[in-house]
Amino acid sequence: MKNKLTFDVDRCKGCELCIRACPVNILALDEKRVNIKGYHPAYIMEPNKCIGCANCALMCPDVVIKVERVKSDD
C-alpha cells in the first residue's frame, strides 16, 4: 500500500498544525507559493515517506488535507 496526500491548497491558511502533527516530518509551508487567500500553503516534501497515519488531516481545522491509501502494482 502506498499513501497519497492531497491538499486543497487554496483553502489552506498556513497555520502549521499539520506540520507539527506529522511524526515523520515530511510537511512544510511552500515559501515559493501563495494561495488565493494570500497564505503560504502546506505541502508534502517527501511523498514516499508518508506512513498514512492521517495525523495531519485530523489536526487541520479547515479540512484541507485528504489521506488515501492507494494500491501499488508491486
DSSP file (Angstrom, degrees, kcal/mol; ACC not computed):
  #  RESIDUE AA STRUCTURE BP1 BP2  ACC     N-H-->O    O-->H-N    N-H-->O    O-->H-N    TCO  KAPPA ALPHA  PHI   PSI    X-CA   Y-CA   Z-CA
    1    1 A M              0   0    0      0, 0.0     2,-0.3     0, 0.0    70,-0.2   0.000 360.0 360.0 360.0 140.3    0.0    0.0    0.0
    2    2 A K  E     -A   70   0A   0     68,-2.9    68,-3.9    50,-0.0     2,-0.4  -0.894 360.0-132.6-118.2 151.6    1.1    3.5   -0.8
    3    3 A N  E     -A   69   0A   0     -2,-0.3     2,-0.5    47,-0.3    66,-0.2  -0.851  13.8-161.1-109.1 143.3   -0.3    6.6    0.8
    4    4 A K  E     -A   68   0A   0     64,-3.1    64,-2.5    -2,-0.4     2,-0.5  -0.982   1.5-164.8-127.0 123.1   -1.4    9.7   -1.1
    5    5 A L  E     -A   67   0A   0     -2,-0.5     2,-0.4    62,-0.2    62,-0.2  -0.893   7.2-174.5-103.9 132.8   -1.9   13.1    0.5
    6    6 A T  E     -A   66   0A   0     60,-2.3    60,-2.6    -2,-0.5     2,-0.4  -0.986   7.5-156.1-126.8 142.9   -3.8   15.8   -1.3
    7    7 A F  E     -A   65   0A   0     -2,-0.4     2,-1.6    58,-0.2    58,-0.2  -0.937  20.9-137.4-117.4 135.5   -4.2   19.4   -0.2
    8    8 A D    >>  -     0   0    0     56,-2.2     3,-2.2    -2,-0.4     4,-0.8  -0.697  33.1-171.5 -85.4  82.9   -6.9   21.9   -1.1
    9    9 A V  G >4 S+     0   0    0     -2,-1.6     3,-0.8     1,-0.3    -1,-0.2   0.800  73.9  56.5 -53.4 -40.3   -4.2   24.5   -1.4
   10   10 A D  G 34 S+     0   0    0      1,-0.2    -1,-0.3    -3,-0.2    27,-0.2   0.646 108.0  48.9 -73.2 -12.4   -6.5   27.5   -1.8
   11   11 A R  G <4 S+     0   0    0     -3,-2.2    -1,-0.2    53,-0.1    -2,-0.2   0.574  86.3 107.8 -96.8 -12.4   -8.2   26.7    1.5
   12   12 A C    <<  -     0   0    0     -4,-0.8    27,-0.3    -3,-0.8    25,-0.2  -0.452  47.5-169.7 -70.4 133.2   -5.0   26.3    3.5
   13   13 A K        -     0   0    0     -2,-0.2    27,-0.2    25,-0.1    -1,-0.1   0.233  41.4-116.6-107.8  13.2   -4.3   29.2    5.9
   14   14 A G        +     0   0    0     25,-0.1    26,-0.1     1,-0.1    15,-0.1   0.824  61.1 150.0  63.4  34.6   -0.7   28.1    6.7
   15   15 A C        -     0   0    0      1,-0.1    -1,-0.1    27,-0.0    -3,-0.0   0.671  48.4-139.0 -75.8 -16.0   -1.4   27.5   10.4
   16   16 A E     >  +     0   0    0      1,-0.1     4,-2.0    12,-0.1     5,-0.2   0.508  65.0 125.1  72.6   7.2    1.3   24.8   10.5
   17   17 A L  H  > S+     0   0    0      1,-0.2     4,-1.5     2,-0.2     5,-0.1   0.896  75.2  50.3 -63.5 -38.1   -0.8   22.4   12.7
   18   18 A C  H  > S+     0   0    0      2,-0.2     4,-1.0     1,-0.2    -1,-0.2   0.887 107.8  53.7 -65.0 -38.2   -0.4   19.6   10.2
   19   19 A I  H >4 S+     0   0    0      1,-0.2     3,-0.5     2,-0.2     8,-0.2   0.915 110.7  45.6 -63.1 -44.0    3.4   20.2   10.1
   20   20 A R  H 3< S+     0   0    0     -4,-2.0    -1,-0.2     1,-0.2    -2,-0.2   0.788 111.3  53.9 -70.0 -27.4    3.6   19.8   13.9
   21   21 A A  H 3< S+     0   0    0     -4,-1.5    -1,-0.2    -5,-0.2    -2,-0.2   0.650  82.1 103.1 -82.1 -15.6    1.4   16.8   13.9
   22   22 A C    X<  -     0   0    0     -4,-1.0     3,-0.9    -3,-0.5     5,-0.1  -0.566  55.4-161.8 -75.9 117.1    3.4   14.8   11.3
   23   23 A P  T 3  S+     0   0    0      0, 0.0    -1,-0.2     0, 0.0    -4,-0.0   0.691  90.9  46.1 -72.9 -17.1    5.5   12.1   13.1
   24   24 A V  T 3  S-     0   0    0      0, 0.0    -2,-0.1     0, 0.0    25,-0.0   0.338 103.8-128.9-107.6   6.9    7.9   11.7   10.1
   25   25 A N    <   +     0   0    0     -3,-0.9    -6,-0.1    -6,-0.2    -5,-0.1   0.892  62.9 133.9  51.6  53.7    8.4   15.5    9.5
   26   26 A I        +     0   0    0     -7,-0.1    19,-3.3    19,-0.1    20,-0.7   0.300  45.3  86.6-113.9   8.2    7.6   15.5    5.8
   27   27 A L  E     +B   44   0B   0     17,-0.2     2,-0.3    -8,-0.2    17,-0.2  -0.823  46.8 156.1-109.4 149.9    5.3   18.5    5.7
   28   28 A A  E     -B   43   0B   0     15,-2.1    15,-2.5    -2,-0.3     2,-0.4  -0.959  45.0 -91.6-156.6 169.0    6.3   22.2    5.3
   29   29 A L  E     -B   42   0B   0     -2,-0.3     2,-1.2    13,-0.2    13,-0.3  -0.761  39.4-122.4 -87.5 138.4    5.0   25.5    4.1
   30   30 A D    >   -     0   0    0     11,-3.3     3,-1.4    -2,-0.4    -1,-0.0  -0.686  28.3-175.8 -83.1  97.0    5.6   26.3    0.5
   31   31 A E  T 3  S+     0   0    0     -2,-1.2    -1,-0.2     1,-0.3     9,-0.0   0.611  79.6  58.4 -70.9 -12.2    7.5   29.6    0.8
   32   32 A K  T 3  S+     0   0    0     -3,-0.1     2,-0.4     2,-0.0    -1,-0.3   0.459 103.4  60.1 -94.1  -2.8    7.7   29.9   -3.0
   33   33 A R    <   -     0   0    0     -3,-1.4     2,-0.4     8,-0.1    -3,-0.0  -0.947  57.7-165.3-131.4 146.0    3.9   29.8   -3.4
   34   34 A V        -     0   0    0     -2,-0.4     6,-0.2     6,-0.2   -24,-0.1  -0.999  18.3-141.9-129.0 131.6    1.0   32.0   -2.2
   35   35 A N    >   -     0   0    0      4,-2.9     3,-1.7    -2,-0.4   -25,-0.1  -0.159  38.7 -86.8 -83.8-176.3   -2.6   30.7   -2.5
   36   36 A I  T 3  S+     0   0    0      1,-0.3   -26,-0.1     2,-0.1    -1,-0.1   0.710 128.6  55.4 -67.2 -18.6   -5.7   32.8   -3.3
   37   37 A K  T 3  S-     0   0    0    -25,-0.2    -1,-0.3   -27,-0.2     3,-0.1   0.544 120.4-107.9 -88.0  -7.5   -6.1   33.8    0.4
   38   38 A G  S <  S+     0   0    0     -3,-1.7     2,-0.3     1,-0.3    -2,-0.1   0.617  77.9 124.0  93.0  14.0   -2.6   35.1    0.5
   39   39 A Y        -     0   0    0    -27,-0.3    -4,-2.9   -29,-0.1    -1,-0.3  -0.730  68.5-114.4-106.3 154.8   -1.0   32.4    2.6
   40   40 A H        -     0   0    0     -2,-0.3    -6,-0.2    -6,-0.2    -9,-0.1  -0.808  44.7-139.2 -80.6 116.6    1.9   30.0    2.0
   41   41 A P        -     0   0    0      0, 0.0   -11,-3.3     0, 0.0     2,-0.1  -0.370  12.1-106.8 -80.5 158.7    0.1   26.7    1.8
   42   42 A A  E     +B   29   0B   0    -13,-0.3     2,-0.3   -33,-0.1   -13,-0.2  -0.473  41.4 175.2 -76.2 152.4    1.4   23.4    3.4
   43   43 A Y  E     -B   28   0B   0    -15,-2.5   -15,-2.1    -2,-0.1     2,-0.6  -0.965  34.7-103.2-151.6 166.7    2.7   20.7    1.1
   44   44 A I  E     -B   27   0B   0     -2,-0.3   -17,-0.2   -17,-0.2   -37,-0.0  -0.853  24.1-169.7 -98.7 121.8    4.4   17.3    1.3
   45   45 A M  S    S+     0   0    0    -19,-3.3    -1,-0.2    -2,-0.6   -18,-0.1   0.872  83.2  24.2 -77.3 -39.1    8.2   17.4    0.8
   46   46 A E    >   +     0   0    0    -20,-0.7     3,-2.0     1,-0.1     4,-0.3  -0.730  65.4 179.1-132.1  82.7    8.7   13.6    0.5
   47   47 A P  G >  S+     0   0    0      0, 0.0     3,-1.5     0, 0.0   -44,-0.2   0.804  79.1  62.2 -56.3 -33.2    5.5   11.8   -0.5
   48   48 A N  G 3  S+     0   0    0      1,-0.3   -45,-0.1   -46,-0.1   -44,-0.0   0.670  98.2  57.8 -69.5 -15.3    7.2    8.4   -0.5
   49   49 A K  G <  S+     0   0    0     -3,-2.0    -1,-0.3   -23,-0.1     2,-0.2   0.438  75.4 121.3 -94.6   0.0    7.9    8.7    3.2
   50   50 A C    <   -     0   0    0     -3,-1.5   -47,-0.3    -4,-0.3    -6,-0.0  -0.460  45.4-165.1 -66.3 130.1    4.2    9.2    4.2
   51   51 A I        -     0   0    0     -2,-0.2    -1,-0.1   -49,-0.1    -3,-0.0   0.421  36.3-121.2 -97.1  -0.4    3.1    6.5    6.7
   52   52 A G        +     0   0    0      1,-0.1    -2,-0.1   -49,-0.0    15,-0.1   0.741  65.2 140.9  72.1  24.3   -0.6    7.2    6.2
   53   53 A C        -     0   0    0      1,-0.1    -1,-0.1     4,-0.0    14,-0.0   0.751  51.1-144.5 -71.2 -23.5   -1.3    8.0    9.9
   54   54 A A     >  +     0   0    0      1,-0.1     4,-2.2    14,-0.1     5,-0.2   0.603  57.0 133.2  67.7  15.0   -3.6   10.9    8.9
   55   55 A N  H  > S+     0   0    0      1,-0.2     4,-1.9     2,-0.2     5,-0.2   0.899  71.3  54.2 -57.8 -39.9   -2.5   13.0   11.9
   56   56 A C  H  > S+     0   0    0      1,-0.2     4,-1.3     2,-0.2    -1,-0.2   0.931 109.3  45.8 -61.0 -46.8   -2.1   15.9    9.6
   57   57 A A  H  4 S+     0   0    0      1,-0.2    -1,-0.2     2,-0.2    -2,-0.2   0.877 111.9  51.8 -65.9 -37.7   -5.7   15.6    8.3
   58   58 A L  H  < S+     0   0    0     -4,-2.2    -1,-0.2     1,-0.2    -2,-0.2   0.844 111.8  46.7 -67.3 -33.1   -7.1   15.2   11.8
   59   59 A M  H  < S+     0   0    0     -4,-1.9    -1,-0.2    -5,-0.2    -2,-0.2   0.711  85.2 104.9 -82.0 -20.9   -5.3   18.3   13.0
   60   60 A C    ><  -     0   0    0     -4,-1.3     3,-1.0    -5,-0.2     5,-0.1  -0.467  55.5-161.2 -68.5 116.9   -6.3   20.5   10.1
   61   61 A P  T 3  S+     0   0    0      0, 0.0    -1,-0.2     0, 0.0    -4,-0.0   0.677  90.1  47.1 -71.9 -15.5   -9.1   22.9   11.3
   62   62 A D  T 3  S-     0   0    0     -3,-0.0    -2,-0.1     0, 0.0    -3,-0.0   0.266 106.8-120.5-110.5  10.9  -10.2   23.6    7.8
   63   63 A V    <   +     0   0    0     -3,-1.0    -6,-0.1    -6,-0.2    -5,-0.1   0.918  63.0 144.8  50.3  52.5  -10.3   20.1    6.4
   64   64 A V        +     0   0    0     -7,-0.1   -56,-2.2   -53,-0.1     2,-0.4   0.698  46.5  72.9 -89.1 -24.1   -7.8   20.9    3.8
   65   65 A I  E     -A    7   0A   0    -58,-0.2     2,-0.4    -8,-0.2   -58,-0.2  -0.788  55.4-169.8-107.2 136.2   -5.9   17.5    3.7
   66   66 A K  E     -A    6   0A   0    -60,-2.6   -60,-2.3    -2,-0.4     2,-0.5  -0.989   6.9-160.3-122.0 129.1   -7.1   14.2    2.3
   67   67 A V  E     +A    5   0A   0     -2,-0.4     2,-0.4   -62,-0.2   -62,-0.2  -0.941  14.1 178.5-112.4 126.4   -5.2   11.0    3.0
   68   68 A E  E     -A    4   0A   0    -64,-2.5   -64,-3.1    -2,-0.5     2,-0.6  -0.949  26.2-136.6-126.9 146.6   -5.8    8.0    0.7
   69   69 A R  E     -A    3   0A   0     -2,-0.4     2,-0.5   -66,-0.2   -66,-0.2  -0.913  25.9-165.1-100.0 124.3   -4.3    4.5    0.6
   70   70 A V  E     -A    2   0A   0    -68,-3.9   -68,-2.9    -2,-0.6     2,-0.3  -0.930  19.2-124.5-115.0 129.5   -3.5    3.6   -2.9
   71   71 A K        -     0   0    0     -2,-0.5     2,-0.2   -70,-0.2   -68,-0.0  -0.539  27.4-144.3 -70.5 132.9   -2.8    0.0   -4.0
   72   72 A S        -     0   0    0     -2,-0.3    -1,-0.0     1,-0.1     0, 0.0  -0.614  16.0-124.9 -95.2 160.7    0.5   -0.3   -5.7
   73   73 A D              0   0    0      1,-0.2    -1,-0.1    -2,-0.2    -2,-0.0   0.518 360.0 360.0 -79.6  -5.7    1.2   -2.6   -8.7
   74   74 A D              0   0    0      0, 0.0    -1,-0.2     0, 0.0    -3,-0.0   0.487 360.0 360.0 -67.7 360.0    4.2   -4.2   -6.8
